[in-house]
């Protein structure tokens, strides 16, 4: 959907975060808007400052605040900054823009196209984005079985004795 890049969408979880300033929320929205095609944004602080009509220092503070809250992840690749949205923090349930009673076919089509584009880019550039960032489901907790716990206790007993 080509028209999506002309809008700024800020997830409810960020809108309701009282510790984020209004500038933080707008910066997140611009990053979200700019990262629709590539899953990341590479805009400079001066670009954000011109769009939002604030000083570059304000933008720098906002980006650092969003990083500290883990809403975004900033990675430097070949000397160029890439800003990724942290999907594990901002879950799809919290980031939906449309209400339940509205037609969601546009949103579904948009999500499908975004995933399809990401898959194509990931095959080309396998090492640019960490696997855990694109697939947060692999980082979920999996409790150890009693057999595994007994094995670990056996291994640790050698350290306890010595």
Protein Blocks (a to p, Z undefined) as FASTA:
>chain_A
ZZlmmpccddfklmmmmkbcfklmmmmmmmmmmmmmnopacbdfklmmmmnopafklmmm
mmmmmmmnomaccddeehiacddddfklmgfklmpmbdfkbcfklmmmmmmmmmmmmmmm
mmmmmmlpcfklmmmmlmpccdddfklmmmmmmmmmmmmmZZ
